[in-house]
Amino acid sequence: MTSTVPEHDRLTPPDPQELRDWLRERVAYFVECPVTDIATDVKLVEYGLDSLYALTLCGDIEDTFGIPVSATLAWDYPTIDAIVGLLATPRQS
């Protein structure tokens, strides 16, 4: 997927709270429940996030934040907190 984020911004990690809020909104949308029902420390599969939506989430992260992620991100980092911990860390050039 192509990113709309400028190359120089790709090394700057997203704000953790902004990323956490964004992930909660995306997961809530995918599983069709209120965002207030999405806890950041609960495994995404417990909300019913299937492989199609997990893969879509990866593409959405790449498009929105310009961060390339593995297609197995949601399985390797099964909670929103785990994903934020990974993606909100500064990248090496």
DSSP file (Angstrom, degrees, kcal/mol; ACC not computed):
  #  RESIDUE AA STRUCTURE BP1 BP2  ACC     N-H-->O    O-->H-N    N-H-->O    O-->H-N    TCO  KAPPA ALPHA  PHI   PSI    X-CA   Y-CA   Z-CA
    1    1 A M              0   0    0      0, 0.0     2,-0.4     0, 0.0     0, 0.0   0.000 360.0 360.0 360.0 146.8    0.0    0.0    0.0
    2    2 A T        -     0   0    0      2,-0.0     2,-0.3     1,-0.0    64,-0.1  -0.725 360.0-137.3 -92.8 140.2    1.2    3.5   -0.7
    3    3 A S        -     0   0    0     -2,-0.4    60,-0.1     2,-0.1    61,-0.1  -0.709  12.0-156.5 -97.5 146.7    1.4    5.9    2.2
    4    4 A T        +     0   0    0     59,-0.8    -1,-0.1    -2,-0.3    59,-0.1   0.375  67.6 105.3 -95.8   1.9    0.3    9.5    2.1
    5    5 A V  S    S-     0   0    0     58,-0.1    -2,-0.1     1,-0.1     5,-0.1  -0.705  81.9-109.7 -84.2 129.1    2.7   10.3    5.0
    6    6 A P    >>  -     0   0    0      0, 0.0     3,-1.4     0, 0.0     4,-0.6  -0.233  26.2-115.2 -57.3 147.3    5.9   12.2    3.9
    7    7 A E  G >4 S+     0   0    0      1,-0.3     3,-1.3     2,-0.2     4,-0.4   0.859 113.8  56.6 -52.8 -42.7    9.1   10.2    4.0
    8    8 A H  G 34 S+     0   0    0      1,-0.3     3,-0.5     2,-0.2    -1,-0.3   0.756 104.6  53.9 -65.8 -22.8   10.6   12.4    6.7
    9    9 A D  G X4 S+     0   0    0     -3,-1.4     3,-0.9     1,-0.2    -1,-0.3   0.602  87.7  80.0 -85.2 -11.3    7.7   11.8    9.0
   10   10 A R  T << S+     0   0    0     -3,-1.3    -1,-0.2    -4,-0.6    -2,-0.2   0.744  89.8  53.2 -70.3 -21.7    7.9    8.0    8.8
   11   11 A L  T 3  S+     0   0    0     -3,-0.5    80,-1.1    -4,-0.4    -1,-0.3   0.606  92.1  85.2 -87.2 -11.4   10.7    7.9   11.3
   12   12 A T  S <  S-     0   0    0     -3,-0.9    77,-0.1    -4,-0.2    -3,-0.0  -0.810  82.0-131.7 -90.9 118.3    8.7    9.9   13.9
   13   13 A P        -     0   0    0      0, 0.0    75,-0.2     0, 0.0    -2,-0.1  -0.320  26.0-103.3 -68.3 151.9    6.5    7.6   15.9
   14   14 A P        -     0   0    0      0, 0.0    51,-0.0     0, 0.0     3,-0.0  -0.326  45.3 -87.5 -68.8 157.6    2.8    8.5   16.3
   15   15 A D     >  -     0   0    0      1,-0.1     4,-2.7     2,-0.0     5,-0.2  -0.503  38.3-133.6 -62.1 127.5    1.6   10.0   19.6
   16   16 A P  H  > S+     0   0    0      0, 0.0     4,-2.7     0, 0.0     5,-0.2   0.884 102.9  46.2 -55.9 -43.0    0.7    7.0   21.8
   17   17 A Q  H  > S+     0   0    0      2,-0.2     4,-2.6     1,-0.2     5,-0.2   0.903 112.9  49.6 -69.5 -38.9   -2.6    8.3   22.9
   18   18 A E  H  > S+     0   0    0      2,-0.2     4,-2.4     1,-0.2    -1,-0.2   0.926 114.0  45.9 -62.2 -44.5   -3.6    9.4   19.4
   19   19 A L  H  X S+     0   0    0     -4,-2.7     4,-2.8     2,-0.2    -2,-0.2   0.915 112.3  50.9 -64.3 -43.5   -2.7    5.9   18.1
   20   20 A R  H  X S+     0   0    0     -4,-2.7     4,-2.3    -5,-0.2    -2,-0.2   0.927 112.6  45.9 -60.9 -46.2   -4.5    4.2   21.0
   21   21 A D  H  X S+     0   0    0     -4,-2.6     4,-2.2     2,-0.2    -1,-0.2   0.911 113.2  49.9 -62.8 -43.0   -7.7    6.2   20.4
   22   22 A W  H  X S+     0   0    0     -4,-2.4     4,-2.5    -5,-0.2    -2,-0.2   0.920 110.9  49.2 -62.5 -45.0   -7.5    5.6   16.6
   23   23 A L  H  X S+     0   0    0     -4,-2.8     4,-2.8     1,-0.2     5,-0.3   0.905 109.5  52.0 -62.9 -41.5   -7.1    1.9   17.1
   24   24 A R  H  X S+     0   0    0     -4,-2.3     4,-2.5     1,-0.2    -1,-0.2   0.919 110.9  48.2 -60.0 -43.1  -10.0    1.7   19.5
   25   25 A E  H  X S+     0   0    0     -4,-2.2     4,-2.2     2,-0.2    -2,-0.2   0.914 112.9  47.3 -64.1 -43.3  -12.2    3.5   16.9
   26   26 A R  H  X S+     0   0    0     -4,-2.5     4,-2.6     2,-0.2    -2,-0.2   0.934 113.8  46.8 -64.8 -46.2  -11.1    1.2   14.1
   27   27 A V  H  X S+     0   0    0     -4,-2.8     4,-2.6     1,-0.2     5,-0.2   0.926 111.8  51.0 -63.1 -44.1  -11.7   -2.0   16.1
   28   28 A A  H  X>S+     0   0    0     -4,-2.5     5,-2.0    -5,-0.3     4,-0.7   0.905 111.0  49.3 -59.1 -41.7  -15.1   -0.7   17.3
   29   29 A Y  H ><5S+     0   0    0     -4,-2.2     3,-0.6     3,-0.2    -2,-0.2   0.939 112.0  48.0 -61.8 -47.4  -16.0    0.0   13.7
   30   30 A F  H 3<5S+     0   0    0     -4,-2.6    -2,-0.2     1,-0.2    -1,-0.2   0.885 119.3  37.4 -63.2 -40.2  -14.9   -3.5   12.5
   31   31 A V  H 3<5S-     0   0    0     -4,-2.6    -1,-0.2    -5,-0.2    -2,-0.2   0.385 108.4-123.9 -97.2   4.8  -16.7   -5.4   15.3
   32   32 A E  T <<5 +     0   0    0     -4,-0.7    -3,-0.2    -3,-0.6    -4,-0.1   0.937  66.9 118.2  56.1  57.3  -19.7   -3.0   15.3
   33   33 A C  S   <S-     0   0    0     -5,-2.0    -1,-0.2    -6,-0.1    -2,-0.1  -0.950  72.5 -78.7-142.5 163.7  -19.8   -2.0   18.9
   34   34 A P    >   -     0   0    0      0, 0.0     3,-2.1     0, 0.0     4,-0.3  -0.353  36.7-125.4 -63.5 142.8  -19.4    1.3   20.8
   35   35 A V  G >  S+     0   0    0      1,-0.3     3,-1.6     2,-0.2    -7,-0.1   0.807 109.8  66.4 -58.9 -29.3  -15.8    2.5   21.1
   36   36 A T  G 3  S+     0   0    0      1,-0.3    -1,-0.3     3,-0.0   -12,-0.0   0.684  93.8  60.2 -67.2 -16.2  -16.4    2.7   24.9
   37   37 A D  G <  S+     0   0    0     -3,-2.1     2,-0.8     2,-0.0    -1,-0.3   0.520  84.8  93.2 -86.1  -5.8  -16.7   -1.1   24.9
   38   38 A I    <   -     0   0    0     -3,-1.6     2,-0.3    -4,-0.3   -10,-0.1  -0.800  59.6-165.1 -96.2 111.3  -13.2   -1.5   23.5
   39   39 A A    >   -     0   0    0     -2,-0.8     3,-1.0     1,-0.1    41,-0.3  -0.745  19.1-137.8 -92.1 142.5  -10.6   -2.0   26.3
   40   40 A T  T 3  S+     0   0    0     -2,-0.3    41,-2.7     1,-0.2    42,-0.3   0.596  99.5  53.2 -79.1  -9.6   -7.0   -1.6   25.2
   41   41 A D  T 3  S+     0   0    0     39,-0.2     2,-0.4    38,-0.1    -1,-0.2   0.285  87.1  97.0-107.8  10.5   -5.7   -4.5   27.2
   42   42 A V  S <  S-     0   0    0     -3,-1.0    38,-0.5     1,-0.1    39,-0.1  -0.819  85.1-103.0-100.3 138.5   -8.2   -7.2   25.8
   43   43 A K    >>  -     0   0    0     -2,-0.4     3,-1.3     1,-0.1     4,-0.5  -0.346  25.4-130.8 -60.4 135.5   -7.1   -9.5   23.0
   44   44 A L  G >4>S+     0   0    0     34,-3.0     5,-1.8     1,-0.3     3,-1.2   0.816 105.7  61.5 -60.2 -32.7   -8.6   -8.3   19.7
   45   45 A V  G >45S+     0   0    0     33,-0.3     3,-1.1     1,-0.3    -1,-0.3   0.790  93.2  65.2 -65.9 -25.5   -9.8  -11.8   18.9
   46   46 A E  G <45S+     0   0    0     -3,-1.3    -1,-0.3     1,-0.3    -2,-0.2   0.743 100.2  51.4 -68.7 -21.1  -12.0  -11.7   22.0
   47   47 A Y  G <<5S-     0   0    0     -3,-1.2    -1,-0.3    -4,-0.5    -2,-0.2   0.511 126.3-104.1 -87.4  -6.2  -13.9   -8.9   20.3
   48   48 A G  T < 5 +     0   0    0     -3,-1.1     2,-0.7    -4,-0.3    -3,-0.2   0.644  60.2 164.9  92.1  16.6  -14.4  -11.1   17.3
   49   49 A L      < -     0   0    0     -5,-1.8    -1,-0.3     4,-0.1     2,-0.1  -0.568  23.5-158.1 -68.4 113.2  -11.8   -9.3   15.1
   50   50 A D     >  -     0   0    0     -2,-0.7     4,-2.4    -3,-0.1     5,-0.2  -0.280  30.7 -94.0 -90.3 178.3  -11.3  -11.9   12.3
   51   51 A S  H  > S+     0   0    0      1,-0.2     4,-2.2     2,-0.2     5,-0.2   0.832 122.0  55.3 -64.2 -33.8   -8.3  -12.3   10.0
   52   52 A L  H  > S+     0   0    0      2,-0.2     4,-2.2     1,-0.2    -1,-0.2   0.939 112.8  41.3 -64.4 -46.7   -9.9  -10.1    7.2
   53   53 A Y  H  > S+     0   0    0      2,-0.2     4,-2.6     1,-0.2    -2,-0.2   0.847 112.1  55.8 -70.6 -32.9  -10.3   -7.2    9.6
   54   54 A A  H  X S+     0   0    0     -4,-2.4     4,-1.6     2,-0.2    -1,-0.2   0.907 110.7  45.0 -63.9 -40.6   -6.9   -7.7   11.1
   55   55 A L  H  X S+     0   0    0     -4,-2.2     4,-1.9     2,-0.2    -2,-0.2   0.894 112.3  51.4 -69.0 -40.3   -5.4   -7.5    7.7
   56   56 A T  H  X S+     0   0    0     -4,-2.2     4,-2.5     1,-0.2    -2,-0.2   0.892 106.2  55.6 -62.3 -39.7   -7.5   -4.4    6.9
   57   57 A L  H  X S+     0   0    0     -4,-2.6     4,-2.3     1,-0.2    -1,-0.2   0.896 104.9  53.3 -59.7 -40.7   -6.3   -2.9   10.1
   58   58 A C  H  X S+     0   0    0     -4,-1.6     4,-2.2     1,-0.2    -1,-0.2   0.929 110.3  46.6 -60.2 -45.9   -2.7   -3.4    9.0
   59   59 A G  H  X S+     0   0    0     -4,-1.9     4,-2.6     1,-0.2    -2,-0.2   0.884 110.8  52.5 -63.7 -38.9   -3.4   -1.6    5.8
   60   60 A D  H  X S+     0   0    0     -4,-2.5     4,-2.7     2,-0.2     5,-0.3   0.885 108.3  50.8 -64.2 -39.0   -5.2    1.2    7.6
   61   61 A I  H  X>S+     0   0    0     -4,-2.3     4,-2.7     2,-0.2     6,-0.7   0.933 111.9  47.5 -63.0 -46.0   -2.2    1.7    9.9
   62   62 A E  H  X5S+     0   0    0     -4,-2.2     4,-1.4     4,-0.2    -2,-0.2   0.925 116.0  44.1 -61.5 -44.9    0.1    1.9    6.9
   63   63 A D  H  <5S+     0   0    0     -4,-2.6   -59,-0.8     2,-0.2    -2,-0.2   0.897 121.6  37.3 -67.8 -41.3   -2.1    4.4    5.1
   64   64 A T  H  <5S+     0   0    0     -4,-2.7    -2,-0.2    -5,-0.2    -3,-0.2   0.899 132.7  21.4 -80.6 -42.7   -2.8    6.6    8.1
   65   65 A F  H  <5S-     0   0    0     -4,-2.7    -3,-0.2    -5,-0.3    -2,-0.2   0.527  93.5-125.6-108.2  -8.3    0.5    6.6    9.9
   66   66 A G     << +     0   0    0     -4,-1.4    -4,-0.2    -5,-0.6    -3,-0.1   0.773  64.0 136.4  69.7  25.3    2.9    5.6    7.1
   67   67 A I        -     0   0    0     -6,-0.7     2,-0.3   -56,-0.0    -1,-0.2  -0.921  52.3-136.5-109.1 115.5    4.3    2.7    9.2
   68   68 A P        -     0   0    0      0, 0.0     2,-0.3     0, 0.0    -9,-0.1  -0.536  30.9-176.8 -69.2 131.7    4.8   -0.5    7.3
   69   69 A V        -     0   0    0     -2,-0.3     2,-0.1   -11,-0.2    -7,-0.1  -0.917  28.7-100.7-129.7 156.2    3.6   -3.4    9.5
   70   70 A S    >   -     0   0    0     -2,-0.3     3,-1.8     1,-0.1     4,-0.2  -0.407  29.2-121.5 -70.4 148.4    3.5   -7.2    9.1
   71   71 A A  T 3  S+     0   0    0      1,-0.3     3,-0.3     2,-0.1   -13,-0.1   0.673 114.6  56.7 -64.0 -15.9    0.3   -8.8    8.0
   72   72 A T  T >> S+     0   0    0      1,-0.2     4,-2.9     2,-0.1     3,-1.1   0.205  71.0 116.8 -99.6  14.6    0.4  -10.8   11.3
   73   73 A L  H <> S+     0   0    0     -3,-1.8     4,-2.8     1,-0.3    -1,-0.2   0.893  73.8  49.8 -49.5 -50.2    0.6   -7.6   13.5
   74   74 A A  H 34 S+     0   0    0     -3,-0.3    -1,-0.3     1,-0.2   -30,-0.2   0.734 116.1  43.2 -67.9 -21.4   -2.7   -8.3   15.3
   75   75 A W  H <4 S+     0   0    0     -3,-1.1    -1,-0.2     1,-0.1    -2,-0.2   0.830 116.9  44.8 -89.8 -36.8   -1.7  -11.9   16.1
   76   76 A D  H  < S+     0   0    0     -4,-2.9    -2,-0.2     1,-0.3    -3,-0.2   0.819 128.7  28.9 -74.6 -30.9    1.9  -11.0   17.1
   77   77 A Y  S  < S-     0   0    0     -4,-2.8    -1,-0.3    -5,-0.3     6,-0.2  -0.782  80.0-177.5-128.1  83.4    0.7   -8.1   19.2
   78   78 A P        +     0   0    0      0, 0.0   -34,-3.0     0, 0.0     2,-0.3   0.463  56.6  54.6 -75.5  -3.7   -2.8   -9.2   20.2
   79   79 A T  S  > S-     0   0    0    -36,-0.2     4,-2.1     1,-0.1     5,-0.2  -0.861  82.7-117.5-124.2 161.8   -4.0   -6.1   22.2
   80   80 A I  H  > S+     0   0    0    -38,-0.5     4,-2.8   -41,-0.3     5,-0.2   0.910 117.2  54.6 -61.1 -41.9   -4.2   -2.4   21.3
   81   81 A D  H  > S+     0   0    0    -41,-2.7     4,-2.4     1,-0.2    -1,-0.2   0.897 107.9  49.4 -59.7 -40.1   -1.7   -1.7   24.1
   82   82 A A  H  > S+     0   0    0    -42,-0.3     4,-1.7     2,-0.2    -1,-0.2   0.903 111.7  48.2 -66.2 -41.4    0.8   -4.1   22.6
   83   83 A I  H  X S+     0   0    0     -4,-2.1     4,-3.0    -6,-0.2     5,-0.3   0.922 112.0  49.3 -64.8 -43.8    0.4   -2.6   19.1
   84   84 A V  H  X S+     0   0    0     -4,-2.8     4,-2.6     1,-0.2    -2,-0.2   0.917 107.8  55.1 -61.4 -42.8    0.8    0.9   20.6
   85   85 A G  H  < S+     0   0    0     -4,-2.4    -1,-0.2    -5,-0.2    -2,-0.2   0.867 114.3  40.7 -58.2 -37.1    3.9   -0.2   22.4
   86   86 A L  H >< S+     0   0    0     -4,-1.7     3,-0.9    -5,-0.1    -2,-0.2   0.944 121.1  39.0 -74.7 -50.2    5.4   -1.4   19.1
   87   87 A L  H 3< S+     0   0    0     -4,-3.0    -2,-0.2     1,-0.2    -3,-0.2   0.708 107.7  60.3 -81.6 -20.7    4.4    1.4   16.8
   88   88 A A  T 3< S+     0   0    0     -4,-2.6    -1,-0.2    -5,-0.3    -2,-0.1   0.223  84.2 101.5 -92.0  16.7    4.9    4.4   19.2
   89   89 A T  S <  S-     0   0    0     -3,-0.9    -3,-0.0    -5,-0.1    -4,-0.0  -0.836  87.0 -98.9 -98.3 136.1    8.6    3.5   19.5
   90   90 A P        -     0   0    0      0, 0.0     2,-0.3     0, 0.0   -78,-0.1  -0.238  40.1-129.7 -55.9 140.1   11.1    5.6   17.5
   91   91 A R        -     0   0    0    -80,-1.1     2,-0.3   -81,-0.1    -4,-0.0  -0.628  12.0-121.0 -92.1 148.0   12.2    3.9   14.2
   92   92 A Q              0   0    0     -2,-0.3    -1,-0.0     1,-0.1     0, 0.0  -0.643 360.0 360.0 -81.4 145.2   15.7    3.4   13.0
   93   93 A S              0   0    0     -2,-0.3    -1,-0.1   -82,-0.0   -82,-0.0   0.462 360.0 360.0 -82.5 360.0   16.6    5.0    9.7
